[in-house]
Amino acid sequence: MKPNKSVAWIIALAVLVFDMGTHAAPQTGELTKSSTLNPKTAKPQIEVCFVLDTTGSMSGLIEGAKQKIWSIANEMISAKPPPDIKFGLIGYRDRGDEYVTKVFNLTDDIDGIYAHLQSFNAAGGGDTPESVNEALNDAVSRMTWSTNRHVLKIIFLVGDAPPHMDYPNGPKYPDVCKDAMKRDLIINTIQCGMMGETTPIWKEIAQLSEGSYAAIGQTGNMIAITTPVDKELAELNCKIGTTLIGYGDEPVRRLTLSKQVASEAAAPAVLADRLSYNVRSGKAVQGGGELLDAVANGTVKLDSIQKEKLPAELQKLNAEELRTYVEKQQKQRAELQSQVRELNEKRQAYIDAEKKRLAAKGSGDAFDGKVAEMIRAQAAKKGIAYGK
């Protein structure tokens, strides 16, 4: 797969995942069933929903967020032991704009969330207040949050303008925050820019829902750090792509391969962050639809592969030929992922040093830093441990 083929595929991926995600968000406050696992032995779980103001004044932060979502995911998965992670995403504007809210439900398919984020652009708005209340209400009531009290559940509200409090019959943030507390949800607020009317409300929302407040510049000072090993990681990403075996109905297989093609067109730092996250999570593609990942996590057994769910060329193989082919791909991927882990250690050391240098100059990544700081502090309350 060559990066110069990627533009059309990225568009196709965004359309496919956009359509799937739009219909995935529930229209009611229905919750998932509680887990009965022993919290002392269960794998940690984190669910995070980003609620982003997508009006015209937020263009810098939105473009930066597109570069940082995999970096944030890597921060979250760096706990010991690594947690299972789900992301949700809501974009909001105001009444009279193209949309009031655009909701993408919680999912472990971060490739899909990344595609949704790529579809966001800054437009609309105009008057100062925005539909913050509606967006927060959607985050609390439309996401399929776990009801397990041991799961860390966080909402990040990111924007620069206060909510409309004058819309008749609309939700109001004090009531939404009460509902969040009943569901064990934390709401953190990140104010972009220095609009005076926003500050007291953003602080109140965080206080009402046991969250934290932070103020950053209008663009969040998003910094994507490139490293000397990014080129090698890009080459390894392409090689891992050759080991993919789409598994499922034809649209699922097509979507799986589209994610890989889209990754190959990403900026070097974004691609490297995605690859790092995939290796840490033990996958080549997020969200399922890939045979080797399914075999590795035990959802599919090698002896019970359904041929009709394989690509056409593999359906022609007999059982022994298919086993031989799969085992060859497994071996090749394991070797490539081992190389990724080695390079990731060098890359992380470089990034840590660069972050310290930038922080000393007062030009560190404000958005990334605030999100990481909040997650680490709030994870500790659920017994999820991060290193220093």
C-alpha positions in Angstrom: 0.0 0.0 0.0 1.4 3.4 -1.0 0.5 6.7 0.8 -0.3 8.4 -2.5 -3.4 6.1 -2.8 -4.7 7.3 0.5 -6.8 10.4 -0.1 -9.8 8.6 -1.6 -9.5 5.8 1.0 -9.5 8.3 3.8 -12.6 9.9 2.5 -14.2 6.5 2.1 -13.1 5.5 5.6 -14.5 8.7 7.1 -17.8 8.2 5.3 -18.1 4.6 6.4 -17.2 5.2 10.0 -19.2 8.4 10.2 -22.3 6.5 9.1 -21.7 3.7 11.5 -21.0 6.0 14.4 -23.9 8.3 13.8 -26.4 5.4 14.1 -24.5 3.8 17.0 -25.3 6.6 19.5 -28.4 5.6 21.5 -31.2 8.0 21.6 -32.0 7.3 25.3 -30.0 7.1 28.5 -29.7 3.3 28.3 -26.6 2.0 30.0 -24.6 -1.2 29.6 -25.0 -3.9 32.2 -22.7 -3.8 35.2 -19.7 -5.9 35.2 -19.5 -8.6 37.9 -15.8 -9.0 37.7 -13.7 -8.8 40.9 -12.2 -5.3 40.8 -8.9 -6.7 42.3 -8.4 -9.1 39.3 -10.3 -7.4 36.5 -8.4 -5.4 33.9 -8.7 -1.6 34.5 -11.2 0.2 32.3 -11.3 3.8 31.2 -14.1 5.5 29.2 -13.6 9.0 28.0 -15.8 11.3 26.0 -14.5 14.5 24.4 -17.1 17.2 24.0 -15.6 19.8 21.6 -16.8 23.2 20.5 -16.6 23.1 16.7 -17.6 26.7 16.0 -15.5 29.0 13.9 -13.3 30.3 16.7 -12.0 26.8 17.5 -10.2 25.9 14.3 -6.8 25.9 15.8 -7.7 23.5 18.6 -9.7 21.2 16.4 -6.8 20.8 13.9 -4.4 20.2 16.8 -6.7 17.6 18.4 -6.6 15.7 15.1 -2.9 15.3 15.6 -3.1 14.4 19.3 -5.8 11.9 19.8 -3.4 8.9 19.5 -0.9 10.6 21.8 -3.7 11.0 24.4 -4.6 7.3 23.9 -1.0 6.3 24.5 -1.0 8.3 27.7 -4.1 6.5 28.9 -2.8 3.0 28.1 0.5 3.6 29.8 -0.9 2.6 33.2 0.2 -0.6 34.9 -1.5 -2.9 33.9 -2.6 -1.3 30.6 -6.4 -0.6 30.8 -9.1 -1.3 28.2 -10.0 2.1 26.7 -13.1 3.4 25.1 -13.5 6.9 23.4 -16.6 8.8 22.6 -16.8 12.1 20.7 -19.3 15.0 20.5 -19.0 18.1 18.4 -21.3 21.0 19.1 -22.2 24.3 17.6 -25.5 26.2 18.1 -29.1 26.3 16.9 -29.2 27.6 13.4 -25.8 26.1 12.5 -25.3 23.0 10.4 -25.8 20.9 13.5 -26.4 21.4 17.2 -24.5 18.3 18.3 -22.8 15.5 16.4 -22.6 12.4 18.6 -20.3 9.3 18.2 -20.8 6.7 20.8 -18.2 5.2 23.1 -16.1 2.5 21.4 -12.8 0.8 21.6 -12.3 1.5 17.8 -10.0 4.5 18.2 -9.3 4.2 14.4 -13.0 5.0 14.0 -13.0 7.9 16.5 -9.9 9.3 14.7 -11.8 9.2 11.4 -14.8 11.0 13.0 -12.4 13.7 14.3 -11.0 14.1 10.8 -14.5 15.0 9.6 -14.8 17.9 12.1 -14.1 21.4 10.9 -14.7 24.8 12.6 -17.6 26.8 11.3 -20.8 28.5 12.5 -21.3 30.2 15.9 -21.2 34.0 15.6 -23.0 35.0 18.8 -21.1 34.3 22.1 -23.2 31.6 23.8 -23.2 28.1 22.2 -25.2 24.9 22.8 -23.0 23.7 25.6 -25.9 22.4 27.7 -27.2 20.2 24.8 -23.7 18.8 24.2 -23.2 18.0 27.9 -26.6 16.4 28.1 -25.8 14.2 25.1 -22.5 13.2 26.7 -24.2 12.2 29.9 -27.3 10.5 28.6 -26.6 9.3 25.1 -23.2 7.6 25.6 -23.5 3.9 26.6 -21.5 4.3 29.8 -20.7 1.3 31.9 -22.5 1.1 35.2 -19.6 -0.5 36.9 -18.4 1.8 39.6 -14.8 0.6 39.2 -14.6 1.9 35.6 -13.1 5.4 35.3 -15.6 7.5 33.3 -14.6 11.0 32.3 -16.1 13.8 30.1 -13.8 16.5 28.8 -15.7 19.7 27.9 -13.5 21.8 25.6 -14.6 25.2 24.4 -14.4 28.9 24.6 -17.9 30.3 25.0 -20.6 29.9 27.7 -23.9 28.0 27.3 -27.2 29.4 26.2 -29.3 29.6 29.3 -32.2 31.3 27.5 -33.4 28.4 25.3 -36.9 27.3 26.4 -37.2 23.6 27.3 -33.5 23.1 26.8 -31.3 21.2 29.4 -29.4 23.3 31.9 -25.9 22.4 33.1 -26.7 22.3 36.8 -29.3 19.5 36.2 -26.9 17.7 33.7 -24.1 17.7 36.3 -26.5 16.2 38.9 -27.3 13.4 36.4 -23.6 12.9 35.8 -22.9 12.4 39.5 -25.7 9.8 39.7 -23.9 7.9 36.9 -20.5 8.2 38.5 -19.3 10.5 35.7 -16.6 13.1 36.1 -16.8 16.3 34.0 -13.5 18.2 33.4 -13.6 21.5 31.7 -10.9 23.0 29.6 -11.5 26.7 28.6 -9.8 27.8 25.5 -9.0 31.5 25.4 -9.8 34.2 27.9 -13.6 34.9 27.5 -14.6 36.2 30.9 -18.2 35.0 30.8 -17.0 31.4 30.3 -14.7 31.1 33.2 -17.1 31.0 36.2 -19.4 28.6 34.4 -16.6 26.2 33.3 -15.4 26.3 36.9 -18.9 25.6 38.3 -19.5 22.7 35.9 -16.2 21.0 37.1 -17.1 21.7 40.7 -20.6 20.3 40.4 -19.3 17.0 38.9 -16.1 16.5 40.9 -13.9 17.4 37.9 -11.1 19.8 37.3 -10.9 23.1 35.5 -8.1 24.3 33.3 -7.5 27.3 31.1 -5.3 27.2 28.0 -4.7 29.4 25.0 -7.2 29.5 22.1 -5.3 26.9 20.1 -4.2 24.7 23.0 -0.6 25.2 21.8 -0.7 21.8 20.1 2.8 20.4 19.4 3.3 17.2 17.5 6.8 16.1 18.3 8.6 14.3 15.4 11.5 12.0 16.3 14.5 10.5 14.4 12.8 7.1 14.4 9.5 8.1 12.9 10.6 7.2 9.3 11.5 3.7 10.5 8.2 3.3 12.3 6.3 4.4 9.1 8.1 1.7 7.2 7.2 -0.9 9.9 3.6 0.3 9.8 3.4 -0.5 6.0 5.0 -3.9 6.6 2.5 -4.7 9.4 -0.2 -3.7 6.9 0.9 -6.6 4.6 0.0 -9.0 7.4 -3.6 -7.9 7.8 -6.3 -10.4 7.1 -9.7 -8.9 7.0 -12.3 -11.2 8.7 -16.1 -10.7 8.6 -18.6 -9.6 6.1 -17.3 -7.8 3.0 -18.0 -4.2 4.3 -16.2 -5.1 7.6 -13.1 -6.4 5.7 -13.1 -3.3 3.5 -13.3 -1.0 6.5 -10.4 -2.8 8.2 -8.1 -2.3 5.2 -9.3 1.3 4.8 -8.0 2.0 8.3 -4.6 0.8 7.4 -4.5 2.9 4.2 -5.6 6.0 6.1 -2.9 5.4 8.7 -0.2 5.4 6.0 -1.2 8.9 5.0 -1.1 10.4 8.5 1.6 12.8 9.6 4.7 11.0 11.0 4.1 11.8 14.6 0.4 10.7 14.4 1.3 7.5 12.6 4.0 6.7 15.2 1.6 7.3 18.0 -1.1 5.1 16.4 1.5 2.3 15.9 2.7 2.6 19.5 -0.9 2.3 20.8 -1.7 -0.7 18.6 1.4 -2.6 19.8 0.6 -1.7 23.4 -2.9 -2.9 23.0 -1.8 -6.1 21.2 -3.6 -5.3 18.0 -2.8 -4.3 14.4 -6.1 -2.5 13.9 -8.6 -1.1 16.4 -12.3 -2.1 16.4 -12.1 -5.7 15.2 -12.5 -7.1 11.7 -8.9 -8.5 11.5 -8.3 -12.3 11.8 -4.9 -12.4 13.5 -6.0 -10.0 16.2 -9.2 -12.1 16.7 -7.1 -15.3 17.0 -4.7 -13.6 19.4 -7.5 -12.3 21.7 -9.4 -15.6 21.6 -12.5 -14.5 19.9 -11.8 -16.7 16.9 -10.1 -20.1 17.0 -7.7 -21.1 14.3 -9.5 -24.4 13.9 -12.9 -22.9 13.5 -12.3 -20.1 10.9 -15.4 -19.4 8.8 -14.1 -19.3 5.2 -17.0 -17.1 4.0 -15.6 -14.4 6.2 -12.2 -14.4 4.6 -11.0 -12.5 1.6 -11.8 -14.4 -1.7 -8.2 -15.5 -2.4 -8.0 -17.2 1.0 -11.4 -19.0 0.7 -9.7 -21.1 -2.0 -7.2 -22.6 0.4 -7.8 -26.0 2.1 -7.6 -26.2 5.9 -3.9 -27.1 6.1 -2.9 -24.4 3.6 -4.9 -21.8 5.5 -3.3 -22.7 8.8 0.2 -22.5 7.2 -0.6 -19.1 5.8 -2.1 -17.7 9.0 0.9 -19.0 11.1 3.3 -17.4 8.6 1.5 -14.1 9.0 1.5 -14.4 12.7 5.2 -15.0 12.9 5.9 -12.1 10.6 3.7 -9.7 12.6 5.2 -10.7 15.9 8.7 -9.9 14.5 7.6 -6.6 13.2 5.8 -5.6 16.5 9.0 -6.5 18.4 10.9 -4.1 16.3 8.2 -1.4 16.9 8.6 -1.9 20.7 12.3 -1.4 20.5 11.9 1.8 18.4 9.1 3.0 20.7 11.5 3.0 23.7 13.9 5.3 21.8 11.1 7.4 20.5 9.6 7.9 24.0 12.9 8.8 25.5 13.3 11.5 22.8 9.8 12.8 23.3 10.2 13.0 27.1 13.4 15.0 26.7 11.8 17.3 24.1 8.8 17.9 26.4 11.1 18.9 29.2 13.0 21.2 27.0 9.8 22.9 25.7 8.3 23.1 29.2 11.5 24.9 30.4 11.0 27.4 27.7 7.3 27.8 28.6 6.1 26.5 25.3 4.9 23.0 26.2 1.7 21.4 24.8 -1.0 22.9 27.1 -3.9 20.7 25.9 -2.0 17.4 26.0 -0.5 18.2 29.3 -3.8 19.2 31.0 -5.6 16.1 29.8 -2.8 13.8 30.9 -2.7 15.5 34.3 -6.4 15.2 34.9 -6.6 11.6 33.8 -3.6 10.5 36.0 -5.1 12.2 39.1 -8.6 10.8 38.6 -7.4 7.4 37.6 -5.7 7.0 41.0 -9.1 7.3 42.7 -10.1 4.1 40.8 -6.9 2.3 41.7 -5.4 2.8 38.2 -1.7 3.4 38.6 0.5 5.5 36.4 4.3 5.9 36.7 6.0 9.2 37.3 
